[in-house]
Amino acid sequence: MASSSLPPLTDWKITPTAWVVKADVPGFNMHKFTMEIEDSTIGKMLHVRGQKNNSGWEPNTLAHRERTLGNFSRSYRLTGMTFHVDGATAKMEDRVLTIILSLGEVLLPGVYF
């Protein structure tokens, strides 16, 4: 069984009302994601984690797999931003996970990675 810790390809943007990130996650189930915002020594961080299991494959079966399974973790530094606590949403559409964090007051311009 193949295993991967590579994060998905993502795009992000800041609008006047929200911080939006989109991640390509083909084969992942929406219920296998976690999203956490924490205060760390380098500022606020958003951690997105996902898991893709070996569903639908019979044990002890000869098979060839090129699509990876396993877990990923991706973190984003959210420097200088505040968010509405109840303003976080996530949805899955066309194999793309979209996370939207509603902005409060932006204290400093930009997001630094």
N, C-alpha and C positions, 0 to 999 in steps of 0.2 A: 504494500500500500504506500503510495506517495504521500509525503507530508510537506506542508509549506508554512513558512512563517513570513512570507513576503506580503506586505500590505497591498491592498488594491490601488489601482491608479485613481487619483482624485483630482477634482477641481474645486476651488472655493472662491467665494466673492463676498464683498461687504456691500449691502444695499443701505439706503437710509434707515431702514427699520430692522434689518436682520443680518446675521452672518450665516451663509449657506455653504454647505459642502456636499458634493456629489461624488459617490464612489462606485466604480464598476465592480459588482459582486455577483457574477453569474454563478448559479448553483447554490447560493446561500439562501437560507430560510430567514425571513424577517424576525422570527422568534429566537434566533441564535445570535443576536447582536446585543451588546451592552454599550451604554454611553455613560461616561462619568466626567464631571467637571470637578477639578480639585485645585486648591491653592497649594502651590509648591514653592520651593526656594527661588525658582526662576519666573514666578508669576502664575497666572491661571492657565491650566492645561485642560484640554478636552481629550479624553481617551476613548477611542472607539475600538471595540474588540468583536471579532466574529469567529464562528466555528462552522466548518462544513464536515459532516460525518459521512461515513461509508454506507449510505442508505441504498437499498435495492440490490445489493450484491450478495449472493449466496456464499457462505463460507466454504472453503475447500473446493472452489471452482477455478478452473484455469481461466485467467483473464489478463488483459493488457490494459493498463491505465496510463494515460498521458495527462489527464486533468488532475490537478492536485487536490488533496484533502488536507484538513488540519485547521490550525488556528492562525489568526493574524491579529496584530495590534497596531494601531496607528494613533499617534498623538499630535496635537496641534497646540501651539502656544498662542494664547489669546491675550496678549499684552495690551493693557490700556483700555480694555472694554469691560462694561458691566452688562448684565443680562437680566431680563425678567425671569424670576425663578420658575414660573409656570409657563414660560414661553418657549419651551423646547419641544419640537416635534420631529418625528422620523417617519418616512414612508418608503415603500419599495415599489418601483414601477419599471417595467422593461429591463430587469436585472440591474437597476441603478438604485442605490440607497441614497436618499436625500435627507439630510439633517438640517433643520432650521432652528437657529437660536435667536429669539427676539432680543434686539438690542435695547439696553437702557441708555445711559449717557456714555458716549465715547470720550474717554479721558485723553487719549493720545491718538494721533492718526496712525492707521495701519496695523497690520498683524506681522509679527516677526517670527521667522522660523529658524 
